[in-house]
Amino acid sequence: MPEDQPAAGPKPFVGLHMQCCNVYVRAYPNADRTAYVARCPRCGAPVRIDVVEEGGHTGQFFNAS
Ligand SMILES: [Zn+2]
């Protein structure tokens, strides 16, 4: 059973602009670190941003339709 361990430092995250509700949220890596995940605080729309191997992610703006 994997358990959450105390982070040695601040977790990396990306700031996302939720165009559905015009709010900013923070997306954190999932357990596998294959994607950043977040949820819109207003409408609850899930957000997933796949991490690309070339470095970084697909972008900081995401339109949750
Ligand atoms: Zn929303």
PDB file of the backbone (N, CA, C, O) and the ligand in Angstrom, with CONECT records:
HET     ZN  A 101       1
ATOM      1  N   MET A   1       0.840  -1.203   0.000  1.00  0.00           N
ATOM      2  CA  MET A   1       0.000   0.000   0.000  1.00  0.00           C
ATOM      3  C   MET A   1       0.866   1.241   0.000  1.00  0.00           C
ATOM      4  O   MET A   1       1.592   1.495   0.961  1.00  0.00           O
ATOM      5  N   PRO A   2       0.800   1.988  -1.030  1.00  0.00           N
ATOM      6  CA  PRO A   2       1.546   3.253  -1.023  1.00  0.00           C
ATOM      7  C   PRO A   2       0.912   4.249  -0.057  1.00  0.00           C
ATOM      8  O   PRO A   2      -0.308   4.351   0.071  1.00  0.00           O
ATOM      9  N   GLU A   3       1.767   4.946   0.586  1.00  0.00           N
ATOM     10  CA  GLU A   3       1.280   5.945   1.538  1.00  0.00           C
ATOM     11  C   GLU A   3       1.887   7.292   1.202  1.00  0.00           C
ATOM     12  O   GLU A   3       2.985   7.392   0.656  1.00  0.00           O
ATOM     13  N   ASP A   4       1.150   8.303   1.539  1.00  0.00           N
ATOM     14  CA  ASP A   4       1.695   9.645   1.366  1.00  0.00           C
ATOM     15  C   ASP A   4       2.795   9.873   2.393  1.00  0.00           C
ATOM     16  O   ASP A   4       2.601   9.689   3.594  1.00  0.00           O
ATOM     17  N   GLN A   5       3.929  10.270   1.897  1.00  0.00           N
ATOM     18  CA  GLN A   5       5.037  10.538   2.800  1.00  0.00           C
ATOM     19  C   GLN A   5       5.247  12.046   2.898  1.00  0.00           C
ATOM     20  O   GLN A   5       4.974  12.788   1.954  1.00  0.00           O
ATOM     21  N   PRO A   6       5.728  12.478   4.039  1.00  0.00           N
ATOM     22  CA  PRO A   6       5.987  13.915   4.184  1.00  0.00           C
ATOM     23  C   PRO A   6       6.990  14.384   3.147  1.00  0.00           C
ATOM     24  O   PRO A   6       8.056  13.790   2.984  1.00  0.00           O
ATOM     25  N   ALA A   7       6.653  15.421   2.470  1.00  0.00           N
ATOM     26  CA  ALA A   7       7.530  15.935   1.428  1.00  0.00           C
ATOM     27  C   ALA A   7       8.719  16.643   2.050  1.00  0.00           C
ATOM     28  O   ALA A   7       8.592  17.341   3.056  1.00  0.00           O
ATOM     29  N   ALA A   8       9.872  16.449   1.436  1.00  0.00           N
ATOM     30  CA  ALA A   8      11.067  17.115   1.940  1.00  0.00           C
ATOM     31  C   ALA A   8      11.023  18.609   1.631  1.00  0.00           C
ATOM     32  O   ALA A   8      11.645  19.418   2.319  1.00  0.00           O
ATOM     33  N   GLY A   9      10.304  18.946   0.621  1.00  0.00           N
ATOM     34  CA  GLY A   9      10.209  20.346   0.232  1.00  0.00           C
ATOM     35  C   GLY A   9       8.836  20.618  -0.324  1.00  0.00           C
ATOM     36  O   GLY A   9       7.963  19.750  -0.332  1.00  0.00           O
ATOM     37  N   PRO A  10       8.661  21.821  -0.782  1.00  0.00           N
ATOM     38  CA  PRO A  10       7.363  22.166  -1.365  1.00  0.00           C
ATOM     39  C   PRO A  10       7.090  21.344  -2.603  1.00  0.00           C
ATOM     40  O   PRO A  10       7.978  21.130  -3.429  1.00  0.00           O
ATOM     41  N   LYS A  11       5.871  20.888  -2.727  1.00  0.00           N
ATOM     42  CA  LYS A  11       5.510  20.100  -3.898  1.00  0.00           C
ATOM     43  C   LYS A  11       5.460  20.979  -5.134  1.00  0.00           C
ATOM     44  O   LYS A  11       5.005  22.122  -5.086  1.00  0.00           O
ATOM     45  N   PRO A  12       5.929  20.437  -6.222  1.00  0.00           N
ATOM     46  CA  PRO A  12       5.794  21.189  -7.475  1.00  0.00           C
ATOM     47  C   PRO A  12       4.341  21.211  -7.910  1.00  0.00           C
ATOM     48  O   PRO A  12       3.612  20.231  -7.753  1.00  0.00           O
ATOM     49  N   PHE A  13       3.954  22.287  -8.431  1.00  0.00           N
ATOM     50  CA  PHE A  13       2.592  22.375  -8.955  1.00  0.00           C
ATOM     51  C   PHE A  13       2.579  23.367 -10.102  1.00  0.00           C
ATOM     52  O   PHE A  13       3.518  24.137 -10.300  1.00  0.00           O
ATOM     53  N   VAL A  14       1.521  23.326 -10.827  1.00  0.00           N
ATOM     54  CA  VAL A  14       1.364  24.296 -11.907  1.00  0.00           C
ATOM     55  C   VAL A  14       0.082  25.082 -11.661  1.00  0.00           C
ATOM     56  O   VAL A  14      -0.926  24.530 -11.220  1.00  0.00           O
ATOM     57  N   GLY A  15       0.134  26.346 -11.947  1.00  0.00           N
ATOM     58  CA  GLY A  15      -1.046  27.175 -11.828  1.00  0.00           C
ATOM     59  C   GLY A  15      -1.868  27.080 -13.096  1.00  0.00           C
ATOM     60  O   GLY A  15      -1.349  27.201 -14.206  1.00  0.00           O
ATOM     61  N   LEU A  16      -3.144  26.865 -12.914  1.00  0.00           N
ATOM     62  CA  LEU A  16      -4.020  26.724 -14.072  1.00  0.00           C
ATOM     63  C   LEU A  16      -5.103  27.776 -14.054  1.00  0.00           C
ATOM     64  O   LEU A  16      -5.643  28.136 -13.008  1.00  0.00           O
ATOM     65  N   HIS A  17      -5.403  28.255 -15.239  1.00  0.00           N
ATOM     66  CA  HIS A  17      -6.522  29.169 -15.371  1.00  0.00           C
ATOM     67  C   HIS A  17      -7.714  28.380 -15.866  1.00  0.00           C
ATOM     68  O   HIS A  17      -7.719  27.907 -17.002  1.00  0.00           O
ATOM     69  N   MET A  18      -8.722  28.234 -15.025  1.00  0.00           N
ATOM     70  CA  MET A  18      -9.922  27.516 -15.420  1.00  0.00           C
ATOM     71  C   MET A  18     -10.808  28.467 -16.202  1.00  0.00           C
ATOM     72  O   MET A  18     -11.441  29.363 -15.644  1.00  0.00           O
ATOM     73  N   GLN A  19     -10.836  28.246 -17.506  1.00  0.00           N
ATOM     74  CA  GLN A  19     -11.608  29.167 -18.335  1.00  0.00           C
ATOM     75  C   GLN A  19     -13.109  28.989 -18.137  1.00  0.00           C
ATOM     76  O   GLN A  19     -13.894  29.883 -18.456  1.00  0.00           O
ATOM     77  N   CYS A  20     -13.505  27.828 -17.608  1.00  0.00           N
ATOM     78  CA  CYS A  20     -14.936  27.590 -17.411  1.00  0.00           C
ATOM     79  C   CYS A  20     -15.506  28.571 -16.399  1.00  0.00           C
ATOM     80  O   CYS A  20     -16.635  29.039 -16.545  1.00  0.00           O
ATOM     81  N   CYS A  21     -14.718  28.883 -15.369  1.00  0.00           N
ATOM     82  CA  CYS A  21     -15.211  29.759 -14.303  1.00  0.00           C
ATOM     83  C   CYS A  21     -14.303  30.961 -14.079  1.00  0.00           C
ATOM     84  O   CYS A  21     -14.529  31.758 -13.169  1.00  0.00           O
ATOM     85  N   ASN A  22     -13.276  31.086 -14.913  1.00  0.00           N
ATOM     86  CA  ASN A  22     -12.376  32.217 -14.818  1.00  0.00           C
ATOM     87  C   ASN A  22     -11.723  32.311 -13.442  1.00  0.00           C
ATOM     88  O   ASN A  22     -11.677  33.380 -12.834  1.00  0.00           O
ATOM     89  N   VAL A  23     -11.226  31.185 -12.966  1.00  0.00           N
ATOM     90  CA  VAL A  23     -10.528  31.167 -11.683  1.00  0.00           C
ATOM     91  C   VAL A  23      -9.201  30.435 -11.858  1.00  0.00           C
ATOM     92  O   VAL A  23      -9.021  29.646 -12.786  1.00  0.00           O
ATOM     93  N   TYR A  24      -8.283  30.718 -10.946  1.00  0.00           N
ATOM     94  CA  TYR A  24      -7.000  30.042 -10.967  1.00  0.00           C
ATOM     95  C   TYR A  24      -6.974  28.941  -9.919  1.00  0.00           C
ATOM     96  O   TYR A  24      -7.457  29.116  -8.800  1.00  0.00           O
ATOM     97  N   VAL A  25      -6.401  27.803 -10.300  1.00  0.00           N
ATOM     98  CA  VAL A  25      -6.256  26.701  -9.358  1.00  0.00           C
ATOM     99  C   VAL A  25      -4.831  26.169  -9.467  1.00  0.00           C
ATOM    100  O   VAL A  25      -4.109  26.462 -10.420  1.00  0.00           O
ATOM    101  N   ARG A  26      -4.448  25.380  -8.466  1.00  0.00           N
ATOM    102  CA  ARG A  26      -3.151  24.712  -8.520  1.00  0.00           C
ATOM    103  C   ARG A  26      -3.362  23.243  -8.846  1.00  0.00           C
ATOM    104  O   ARG A  26      -4.205  22.579  -8.244  1.00  0.00           O
ATOM    105  N   ALA A  27      -2.596  22.745  -9.796  1.00  0.00           N
ATOM    106  CA  ALA A  27      -2.663  21.330 -10.154  1.00  0.00           C
ATOM    107  C   ALA A  27      -1.387  20.650  -9.669  1.00  0.00           C
ATOM    108  O   ALA A  27      -0.278  21.126  -9.915  1.00  0.00           O
ATOM    109  N   TYR A  28      -1.567  19.537  -8.982  1.00  0.00           N
ATOM    110  CA  TYR A  28      -0.427  18.806  -8.443  1.00  0.00           C
ATOM    111  C   TYR A  28      -0.241  17.496  -9.197  1.00  0.00           C
ATOM    112  O   TYR A  28      -1.195  16.954  -9.756  1.00  0.00           O
ATOM    113  N   PRO A  29       0.981  16.990  -9.212  1.00  0.00           N
ATOM    114  CA  PRO A  29       1.216  15.709  -9.894  1.00  0.00           C
ATOM    115  C   PRO A  29       0.428  14.585  -9.225  1.00  0.00           C
ATOM    116  O   PRO A  29       0.225  14.589  -8.010  1.00  0.00           O
ATOM    117  N   ASN A  30      -0.006  13.633 -10.028  1.00  0.00           N
ATOM    118  CA  ASN A  30      -0.681  12.477  -9.466  1.00  0.00           C
ATOM    119  C   ASN A  30       0.353  11.509  -8.883  1.00  0.00           C
ATOM    120  O   ASN A  30       1.551  11.789  -8.893  1.00  0.00           O
ATOM    121  N   ALA A  31      -0.120  10.383  -8.382  1.00  0.00           N
ATOM    122  CA  ALA A  31       0.776   9.450  -7.693  1.00  0.00           C
ATOM    123  C   ALA A  31       1.880   8.944  -8.614  1.00  0.00           C
ATOM    124  O   ALA A  31       3.007   8.719  -8.173  1.00  0.00           O
ATOM    125  N   ASP A  32       1.565   8.771  -9.859  1.00  0.00           N
ATOM    126  CA  ASP A  32       2.547   8.258 -10.816  1.00  0.00           C
ATOM    127  C   ASP A  32       3.377   9.369 -11.439  1.00  0.00           C
ATOM    128  O   ASP A  32       4.314   9.104 -12.191  1.00  0.00           O
ATOM    129  N   ARG A  33       3.039  10.588 -11.131  1.00  0.00           N
ATOM    130  CA  ARG A  33       3.731  11.748 -11.708  1.00  0.00           C
ATOM    131  C   ARG A  33       3.676  11.726 -13.225  1.00  0.00           C
ATOM    132  O   ARG A  33       4.614  12.155 -13.896  1.00  0.00           O
ATOM    133  N   THR A  34       2.588  11.230 -13.755  1.00  0.00           N
ATOM    134  CA  THR A  34       2.438  11.215 -15.202  1.00  0.00           C
ATOM    135  C   THR A  34       1.559  12.351 -15.682  1.00  0.00           C
ATOM    136  O   THR A  34       1.483  12.639 -16.877  1.00  0.00           O
ATOM    137  N   ALA A  35       0.896  12.992 -14.733  1.00  0.00           N
ATOM    138  CA  ALA A  35       0.012  14.074 -15.114  1.00  0.00           C
ATOM    139  C   ALA A  35      -0.243  14.969 -13.909  1.00  0.00           C
ATOM    140  O   ALA A  35      -0.113  14.545 -12.761  1.00  0.00           O
ATOM    141  N   TYR A  36      -0.603  16.196 -14.190  1.00  0.00           N
ATOM    142  CA  TYR A  36      -1.065  17.092 -13.141  1.00  0.00           C
ATOM    143  C   TYR A  36      -2.583  17.017 -13.087  1.00  0.00           C
ATOM    144  O   TYR A  36      -3.259  16.997 -14.115  1.00  0.00           O
ATOM    145  N   VAL A  37      -3.094  16.977 -11.884  1.00  0.00           N
ATOM    146  CA  VAL A  37      -4.538  16.873 -11.745  1.00  0.00           C
ATOM    147  C   VAL A  37      -5.032  17.965 -10.799  1.00  0.00           C
ATOM    148  O   VAL A  37      -4.346  18.350  -9.852  1.00  0.00           O
ATOM    149  N   ALA A  38      -6.215  18.441 -11.075  1.00  0.00           N
ATOM    150  CA  ALA A  38      -6.837  19.456 -10.247  1.00  0.00           C
ATOM    151  C   ALA A  38      -8.338  19.398 -10.484  1.00  0.00           C
ATOM    152  O   ALA A  38      -8.830  18.637 -11.317  1.00  0.00           O
ATOM    153  N   ARG A  39      -9.037  20.211  -9.738  1.00  0.00           N
ATOM    154  CA  ARG A  39     -10.490  20.263  -9.898  1.00  0.00           C
ATOM    155  C   ARG A  39     -10.938  21.704  -9.726  1.00  0.00           C
ATOM    156  O   ARG A  39     -10.484  22.415  -8.830  1.00  0.00           O
ATOM    157  N   CYS A  40     -11.815  22.103 -10.583  1.00  0.00           N
ATOM    158  CA  CYS A  40     -12.300  23.476 -10.509  1.00  0.00           C
ATOM    159  C   CYS A  40     -13.049  23.677  -9.197  1.00  0.00           C
ATOM    160  O   CYS A  40     -13.962  22.913  -8.884  1.00  0.00           O
ATOM    161  N   PRO A  41     -12.675  24.690  -8.431  1.00  0.00           N
ATOM    162  CA  PRO A  41     -13.309  24.902  -7.128  1.00  0.00           C
ATOM    163  C   PRO A  41     -14.752  25.375  -7.228  1.00  0.00           C
ATOM    164  O   PRO A  41     -15.493  25.324  -6.246  1.00  0.00           O
ATOM    165  N   ARG A  42     -15.144  25.825  -8.383  1.00  0.00           N
ATOM    166  CA  ARG A  42     -16.506  26.367  -8.503  1.00  0.00           C
ATOM    167  C   ARG A  42     -17.486  25.355  -9.086  1.00  0.00           C
ATOM    168  O   ARG A  42     -18.563  25.132  -8.533  1.00  0.00           O
ATOM    169  N   CYS A  43     -17.104  24.742 -10.207  1.00  0.00           N
ATOM    170  CA  CYS A  43     -18.043  23.833 -10.861  1.00  0.00           C
ATOM    171  C   CYS A  43     -17.616  22.380 -10.719  1.00  0.00           C
ATOM    172  O   CYS A  43     -18.364  21.475 -11.087  1.00  0.00           O
ATOM    173  N   GLY A  44     -16.409  22.149 -10.184  1.00  0.00           N
ATOM    174  CA  GLY A  44     -15.984  20.782  -9.941  1.00  0.00           C
ATOM    175  C   GLY A  44     -15.465  20.060 -11.160  1.00  0.00           C
ATOM    176  O   GLY A  44     -15.266  18.846 -11.117  1.00  0.00           O
ATOM    177  N   ALA A  45     -15.241  20.772 -12.243  1.00  0.00           N
ATOM    178  CA  ALA A  45     -14.752  20.126 -13.452  1.00  0.00           C
ATOM    179  C   ALA A  45     -13.344  19.582 -13.217  1.00  0.00           C
ATOM    180  O   ALA A  45     -12.467  20.314 -12.758  1.00  0.00           O
ATOM    181  N   PRO A  46     -13.121  18.312 -13.524  1.00  0.00           N
ATOM    182  CA  PRO A  46     -11.784  17.735 -13.350  1.00  0.00           C
ATOM    183  C   PRO A  46     -10.830  18.217 -14.425  1.00  0.00           C
ATOM    184  O   PRO A  46     -11.223  18.459 -15.566  1.00  0.00           O
ATOM    185  N   VAL A  47      -9.572  18.352 -14.040  1.00  0.00           N
ATOM    186  CA  VAL A  47      -8.546  18.780 -14.976  1.00  0.00           C
ATOM    187  C   VAL A  47      -7.405  17.783 -14.923  1.00  0.00           C
ATOM    188  O   VAL A  47      -6.961  17.382 -13.847  1.00  0.00           O
ATOM    189  N   ARG A  48      -6.938  17.391 -16.089  1.00  0.00           N
ATOM    190  CA  ARG A  48      -5.783  16.513 -16.150  1.00  0.00           C
ATOM    191  C   ARG A  48      -4.855  17.018 -17.242  1.00  0.00           C
ATOM    192  O   ARG A  48      -5.265  17.224 -18.384  1.00  0.00           O
ATOM    193  N   ILE A  49      -3.609  17.210 -16.872  1.00  0.00           N
ATOM    194  CA  ILE A  49      -2.619  17.655 -17.848  1.00  0.00           C
ATOM    195  C   ILE A  49      -1.505  16.634 -17.887  1.00  0.00           C
ATOM    196  O   ILE A  49      -0.772  16.470 -16.911  1.00  0.00           O
ATOM    197  N   ASP A  50      -1.374  15.954 -18.994  1.00  0.00           N
ATOM    198  CA  ASP A  50      -0.326  14.951 -19.119  1.00  0.00           C
ATOM    199  C   ASP A  50       1.040  15.614 -19.119  1.00  0.00           C
ATOM    200  O   ASP A  50       1.245  16.653 -19.748  1.00  0.00           O
ATOM    201  N   VAL A  51       1.972  14.995 -18.402  1.00  0.00           N
ATOM    202  CA  VAL A  51       3.337  15.490 -18.387  1.00  0.00           C
ATOM    203  C   VAL A  51       4.065  14.928 -19.597  1.00  0.00           C
ATOM    204  O   VAL A  51       4.078  13.718 -19.824  1.00  0.00           O
ATOM    205  N   VAL A  52       4.662  15.810 -20.358  1.00  0.00           N
ATOM    206  CA  VAL A  52       5.371  15.360 -21.548  1.00  0.00           C
ATOM    207  C   VAL A  52       6.847  15.161 -21.216  1.00  0.00           C
ATOM    208  O   VAL A  52       7.425  15.886 -20.407  1.00  0.00           O
ATOM    209  N   GLU A  53       7.434  14.173 -21.853  1.00  0.00           N
ATOM    210  CA  GLU A  53       8.807  13.793 -21.507  1.00  0.00           C
ATOM    211  C   GLU A  53       9.822  14.826 -21.964  1.00  0.00           C
ATOM    212  O   GLU A  53      10.938  14.878 -21.445  1.00  0.00           O
ATOM    213  N   GLU A  54       9.447  15.636 -22.917  1.00  0.00           N
ATOM    214  CA  GLU A  54      10.388  16.643 -23.400  1.00  0.00           C
ATOM    215  C   GLU A  54      10.690  17.677 -22.338  1.00  0.00           C
ATOM    216  O   GLU A  54      11.595  18.499 -22.485  1.00  0.00           O
ATOM    217  N   GLY A  55       9.928  17.624 -21.279  1.00  0.00           N
ATOM    218  CA  GLY A  55      10.153  18.565 -20.190  1.00  0.00           C
ATOM    219  C   GLY A  55       8.989  19.515 -20.075  1.00  0.00           C
ATOM    220  O   GLY A  55       8.531  20.115 -21.047  1.00  0.00           O
ATOM    221  N   GLY A  56       8.528  19.627 -18.838  1.00  0.00           N
ATOM    222  CA  GLY A  56       7.424  20.539 -18.617  1.00  0.00           C
ATOM    223  C   GLY A  56       6.100  19.876 -18.935  1.00  0.00           C
ATOM    224  O   GLY A  56       5.984  18.650 -18.961  1.00  0.00           O
ATOM    225  N   HIS A  57       5.133  20.690 -19.170  1.00  0.00           N
ATOM    226  CA  HIS A  57       3.796  20.192 -19.400  1.00  0.00           C
ATOM    227  C   HIS A  57       3.223  20.884 -20.618  1.00  0.00           C
ATOM    228  O   HIS A  57       3.895  21.681 -21.274  1.00  0.00           O
ATOM    229  N   THR A  58       1.998  20.575 -20.906  1.00  0.00           N
ATOM    230  CA  THR A  58       1.434  21.050 -22.158  1.00  0.00           C
ATOM    231  C   THR A  58       1.082  22.526 -22.141  1.00  0.00           C
ATOM    232  O   THR A  58       0.908  23.139 -23.194  1.00  0.00           O
ATOM    233  N   GLY A  59       0.980  23.086 -20.976  1.00  0.00           N
ATOM    234  CA  GLY A  59       0.651  24.503 -20.929  1.00  0.00           C
ATOM    235  C   GLY A  59       0.012  24.863 -19.614  1.00  0.00           C
ATOM    236  O   GLY A  59      -0.389  23.986 -18.849  1.00  0.00           O
ATOM    237  N   GLN A  60      -0.085  26.126 -19.353  1.00  0.00           N
ATOM    238  CA  GLN A  60      -0.619  26.564 -18.088  1.00  0.00           C
ATOM    239  C   GLN A  60      -2.070  26.981 -18.192  1.00  0.00           C
ATOM    240  O   GLN A  60      -2.701  27.328 -17.194  1.00  0.00           O
ATOM    241  N   PHE A  61      -2.585  26.945 -19.383  1.00  0.00           N
ATOM    242  CA  PHE A  61      -3.976  27.334 -19.546  1.00  0.00           C
ATOM    243  C   PHE A  61      -4.774  26.136 -20.026  1.00  0.00           C
ATOM    244  O   PHE A  61      -4.392  25.465 -20.984  1.00  0.00           O
ATOM    245  N   PHE A  62      -5.844  25.883 -19.377  1.00  0.00           N
ATOM    246  CA  PHE A  62      -6.623  24.722 -19.719  1.00  0.00           C
ATOM    247  C   PHE A  62      -8.089  25.094 -19.742  1.00  0.00           C
ATOM    248  O   PHE A  62      -8.607  25.737 -18.829  1.00  0.00           O
ATOM    249  N   ASN A  63      -8.728  24.679 -20.788  1.00  0.00           N
ATOM    250  CA  ASN A  63     -10.145  24.979 -20.914  1.00  0.00           C
ATOM    251  C   ASN A  63     -10.952  23.752 -20.531  1.00  0.00           C
ATOM    252  O   ASN A  63     -11.056  22.796 -21.300  1.00  0.00           O
ATOM    253  N   ALA A  64     -11.519  23.788 -19.340  1.00  0.00           N
ATOM    254  CA  ALA A  64     -12.349  22.669 -18.895  1.00  0.00           C
ATOM    255  C   ALA A  64     -13.750  22.847 -19.453  1.00  0.00           C
ATOM    256  O   ALA A  64     -14.560  23.606 -18.920  1.00  0.00           O
ATOM    257  N   SER A  65     -14.010  22.151 -20.508  1.00  0.00           N
ATOM    258  CA  SER A  65     -15.292  22.299 -21.163  1.00  0.00           C
ATOM    259  C   SER A  65     -16.284  21.293 -20.614  1.00  0.00           C
ATOM    260  O   SER A  65     -17.436  21.262 -21.048  1.00  0.00           O
TER     261      SER A  65
HETATM  262 ZN    ZN A 101     -15.385  25.683 -13.483  1.00  0.00          ZN2+
END
